[in-house]
Amino acid sequence: MANALAVILAAGQGTRMNSDLPKVLFPACEKPMIHHVVSALNAAGVQRCVVVVGYRADLVKDSLDAFSGIEFAVQAERLGTGHAVMMCRNQIESHEGPVLVVAGDSPMIQSTSIEKLLQRFETEKPACILGTLLKDDPTGLGRIVRDSSGAFDSIVEQRDATDEQLSISEVNMSTYVFDARGLSLALSELKPENQQQEYYLTDCPSILKEHGRLVIADPILQSCEALSVNTPEELAIVESAMRRMGY
């Protein structure tokens, strides 16, 4: 989609990777993880990306020299995912159309999933669509809570979930499409009201719902997109899965 803007979160160090390399630059199938993310976005028709950098920002910037349509925003303090997106406020406020927010350390994000989310955004014109996944073992992931009609209600993190909510198999995978104006509104109302004193992007869909805006949770993501990378062991699992898929 030519008028889509993507925000790629890439400011973290990834301390459990036991290296001073920025997490998004760890190679998966001979390419930095963030290269796979940008390539998937480009394949889905997204040609403009804002990469939020922080830890060793120059290395991340240099690694993306070969890509066109890349802009950068700097998150000097790591105060949460919502705070990271706030660093792109100028680009978001001047944009008309959908804004994707994705993680730079998700090398198995699929262009087909991005396309489906953008197509549904174009058809239904919501304030936000979350790409979700039905997972046999949702341990550690935020659960998608729905109301009695089946509509999106909220995202509840595992540490805050009730026993009933822990039984939910639909999980948040940090893949979003926002209406630009809706995202600007939600960011303006984000507050660090949590133990970590951080601004959580996961609060934005609930803020929009409270404003009466349409928020959709769409369980269209593929199982491979649930594979996360937080340790060298997890990176090896992801790389093995990527090779099986022909990366």
Protein Blocks (a to p, Z undefined) as FASTA:
>chain_A
ZZbccdddfkbgolmnopabdfklpceehiafklmmmmmmmmnopabdcdddfehkllmm
mmmmmpghiacdddfbagbjklmmmmmmmmmmmpgcddddddfklmkbcfklmmmmmmmm
mmnopabdcdddddfblghiacddddfkopafbdcdfklpcfklmmpmbdcehiacddfk
lmmmmmmmgccdbfkopacfklmmmmmmmnopacddddfbcfklmpccfbfklmmmmmmm
mmmnoZZ
